Amino acid sequence: MIFDFRFSICEWRSERRPGASARRNRKSKIENQKSTIAFTLIELLLVLAVMSVAAAVAVPRYAGSVQRYRLDAASRHLAAQFDLAQRYARAHGKTVTLATDTTDNLVRFSDADGNIVSDTQLDESPFIAVLTSVKIANGTTLQFDGYGKPNTTAKLVIAVGDKQRAVTYDSTTEQMSVE
C-alpha cells in the first residue's frame, strides 16, 4: 500500500512537468522490451551444436599434446640420468654401469659396489612411457669409468602411444642427443 502511494505521488509530480508523459511512455516501452528478451529453443540448440563441434575438434589435439609432453619429459629425464651417472662416476671415482629392462621399462645406473645411482621407472607417472629398445655398441654394457669416460655408445628408444623418441649417448663426444 505504501509503495503504491509513493509511486502515485511520483507519477503525479512527473505529469505536472511538460513532456513527462512522453518520457514515461518511452520508459514503459523499454521496460516491456527488457522483460520479453529471451533465447528461443532453436538458438540454444544451435549454440550447443557449435560447442560440441568445437569440443570434438579440441579433444584429439589435446590428447596428442599430452602424449608429446610425456615423451619429451621422459627423454629429457633419461638424458639427465646419463649426465647424473657420469658426474657420479667422476665425483666418487667409481665405475657406473647402465642396466636396462625392456619388460619392466626400467633404466638403472649402479656403481661397482651395487649402490643405485639412478633408477627410472618409465611406465609410471609422470611419464607412462615404454622402453621399446636398447642398442649398445659392441654388444656390451655402457659403463662410465672412475673418470666419467664412457666405454661405448648407447641408444634407448622410448614410446608413448604412437610416438617414439630415441635418446642417444655418443661415447666419442660424450654428448646426449634426443631424436
Contacts in CASP RR format, 6 or more apart in sequence:
PFRMAT RR
TARGET T0000
AUTHOR 0000-0000-0000
METHOD contacts of the structure
MODEL  1
MIFDFRFSICEWRSERRPGASARRNRKSKIENQKSTIAFTLIELLLVLAV
MSVAAAVAVPRYAGSVQRYRLDAASRHLAAQFDLAQRYARAHGKTVTLAT
DTTDNLVRFSDADGNIVSDTQLDESPFIAVLTSVKIANGTTLQFDGYGKP
NTTAKLVIAVGDKQRAVTYDSTTEQMSVE
11 24 0 8 1.000
14 20 0 8 1.000
14 23 0 8 1.000
14 24 0 8 1.000
15 21 0 8 1.000
67 160 0 8 1.000
67 161 0 8 1.000
67 162 0 8 1.000
67 163 0 8 1.000
68 160 0 8 1.000
68 163 0 8 1.000
70 126 0 8 1.000
70 127 0 8 1.000
70 128 0 8 1.000
70 129 0 8 1.000
70 160 0 8 1.000
71 129 0 8 1.000
71 158 0 8 1.000
71 159 0 8 1.000
71 160 0 8 1.000
71 163 0 8 1.000
71 164 0 8 1.000
71 165 0 8 1.000
72 165 0 8 1.000
73 126 0 8 1.000
73 127 0 8 1.000
74 122 0 8 1.000
74 127 0 8 1.000
74 129 0 8 1.000
74 158 0 8 1.000
74 160 0 8 1.000
74 165 0 8 1.000
75 158 0 8 1.000
75 165 0 8 1.000
75 167 0 8 1.000
75 178 0 8 1.000
76 178 0 8 1.000
77 120 0 8 1.000
77 127 0 8 1.000
78 107 0 8 1.000
78 120 0 8 1.000
78 156 0 8 1.000
78 158 0 8 1.000
78 167 0 8 1.000
79 167 0 8 1.000
79 176 0 8 1.000
79 178 0 8 1.000
81 107 0 8 1.000
81 109 0 8 1.000
81 118 0 8 1.000
81 120 0 8 1.000
82 167 0 8 1.000
82 169 0 8 1.000
82 176 0 8 1.000
83 176 0 8 1.000
84 109 0 8 1.000
84 117 0 8 1.000
84 118 0 8 1.000
85 96 0 8 1.000
85 98 0 8 1.000
85 109 0 8 1.000
85 117 0 8 1.000
85 118 0 8 1.000
85 144 0 8 1.000
86 96 0 8 1.000
86 144 0 8 1.000
86 148 0 8 1.000
86 150 0 8 1.000
86 174 0 8 1.000
87 148 0 8 1.000
88 94 0 8 1.000
88 96 0 8 1.000
88 109 0 8 1.000
88 111 0 8 1.000
88 117 0 8 1.000
88 118 0 8 1.000
88 144 0 8 1.000
89 95 0 8 1.000
89 96 0 8 1.000
89 111 0 8 1.000
89 144 0 8 1.000
89 145 0 8 1.000
89 146 0 8 1.000
89 147 0 8 1.000
89 148 0 8 1.000
90 144 0 8 1.000
90 146 0 8 1.000
90 147 0 8 1.000
90 148 0 8 1.000
92 111 0 8 1.000
92 146 0 8 1.000
93 146 0 8 1.000
93 147 0 8 1.000
94 111 0 8 1.000
94 112 0 8 1.000
94 113 0 8 1.000
94 146 0 8 1.000
95 111 0 8 1.000
95 112 0 8 1.000
95 143 0 8 1.000
95 144 0 8 1.000
95 145 0 8 1.000
95 146 0 8 1.000
96 109 0 8 1.000
96 110 0 8 1.000
96 111 0 8 1.000
96 112 0 8 1.000
96 117 0 8 1.000
96 143 0 8 1.000
96 144 0 8 1.000
96 146 0 8 1.000
96 148 0 8 1.000
97 109 0 8 1.000
97 110 0 8 1.000
97 111 0 8 1.000
97 112 0 8 1.000
97 141 0 8 1.000
97 142 0 8 1.000
97 143 0 8 1.000
98 107 0 8 1.000
98 108 0 8 1.000
98 109 0 8 1.000
98 136 0 8 1.000
98 141 0 8 1.000
98 142 0 8 1.000
98 143 0 8 1.000
98 154 0 8 1.000
99 106 0 8 1.000
99 107 0 8 1.000
99 108 0 8 1.000
99 109 0 8 1.000
99 110 0 8 1.000
99 141 0 8 1.000
100 106 0 8 1.000
100 107 0 8 1.000
100 108 0 8 1.000
100 131 0 8 1.000
100 134 0 8 1.000
100 156 0 8 1.000
101 108 0 8 1.000
101 131 0 8 1.000
102 131 0 8 1.000
102 132 0 8 1.000
102 133 0 8 1.000
102 134 0 8 1.000
104 121 0 8 1.000
104 123 0 8 1.000
105 121 0 8 1.000
105 122 0 8 1.000
105 123 0 8 1.000
105 129 0 8 1.000
105 130 0 8 1.000
105 131 0 8 1.000
106 119 0 8 1.000
106 120 0 8 1.000
106 121 0 8 1.000
106 122 0 8 1.000
106 131 0 8 1.000
107 118 0 8 1.000
107 119 0 8 1.000
107 120 0 8 1.000
107 122 0 8 1.000
107 131 0 8 1.000
107 156 0 8 1.000
108 116 0 8 1.000
108 118 0 8 1.000
108 119 0 8 1.000
108 120 0 8 1.000
109 116 0 8 1.000
109 117 0 8 1.000
109 118 0 8 1.000
109 119 0 8 1.000
110 116 0 8 1.000
110 117 0 8 1.000
111 117 0 8 1.000
122 129 0 8 1.000
122 130 0 8 1.000
122 131 0 8 1.000
122 158 0 8 1.000
123 129 0 8 1.000
123 130 0 8 1.000
127 160 0 8 1.000
128 160 0 8 1.000
129 158 0 8 1.000
129 159 0 8 1.000
129 160 0 8 1.000
130 158 0 8 1.000
130 159 0 8 1.000
130 160 0 8 1.000
130 161 0 8 1.000
131 156 0 8 1.000
131 157 0 8 1.000
131 158 0 8 1.000
132 157 0 8 1.000
132 158 0 8 1.000
132 159 0 8 1.000
132 164 0 8 1.000
133 155 0 8 1.000
133 156 0 8 1.000
133 157 0 8 1.000
134 154 0 8 1.000
134 155 0 8 1.000
134 156 0 8 1.000
134 157 0 8 1.000
135 154 0 8 1.000
135 155 0 8 1.000
135 156 0 8 1.000
135 157 0 8 1.000
136 142 0 8 1.000
136 152 0 8 1.000
136 153 0 8 1.000
136 154 0 8 1.000
136 155 0 8 1.000
137 152 0 8 1.000
137 153 0 8 1.000
137 154 0 8 1.000
137 171 0 8 1.000
138 152 0 8 1.000
139 152 0 8 1.000
140 151 0 8 1.000
140 152 0 8 1.000
142 150 0 8 1.000
142 151 0 8 1.000
142 152 0 8 1.000
142 153 0 8 1.000
142 154 0 8 1.000
142 169 0 8 1.000
143 150 0 8 1.000
143 151 0 8 1.000
143 152 0 8 1.000
144 150 0 8 1.000
144 151 0 8 1.000
145 151 0 8 1.000
149 174 0 8 1.000
150 169 0 8 1.000
150 171 0 8 1.000
150 174 0 8 1.000
151 171 0 8 1.000
152 171 0 8 1.000
153 168 0 8 1.000
153 169 0 8 1.000
153 170 0 8 1.000
153 171 0 8 1.000
153 172 0 8 1.000
154 168 0 8 1.000
154 169 0 8 1.000
155 166 0 8 1.000
155 167 0 8 1.000
155 168 0 8 1.000
155 169 0 8 1.000
156 166 0 8 1.000
156 167 0 8 1.000
156 168 0 8 1.000
157 164 0 8 1.000
157 165 0 8 1.000
157 166 0 8 1.000
157 167 0 8 1.000
158 164 0 8 1.000
158 165 0 8 1.000
158 166 0 8 1.000
158 167 0 8 1.000
159 165 0 8 1.000
165 178 0 8 1.000
165 179 0 8 1.000
166 178 0 8 1.000
166 179 0 8 1.000
167 176 0 8 1.000
167 177 0 8 1.000
167 178 0 8 1.000
167 179 0 8 1.000
168 176 0 8 1.000
168 177 0 8 1.000
168 178 0 8 1.000
168 179 0 8 1.000
169 175 0 8 1.000
169 176 0 8 1.000
170 176 0 8 1.000
170 177 0 8 1.000
END
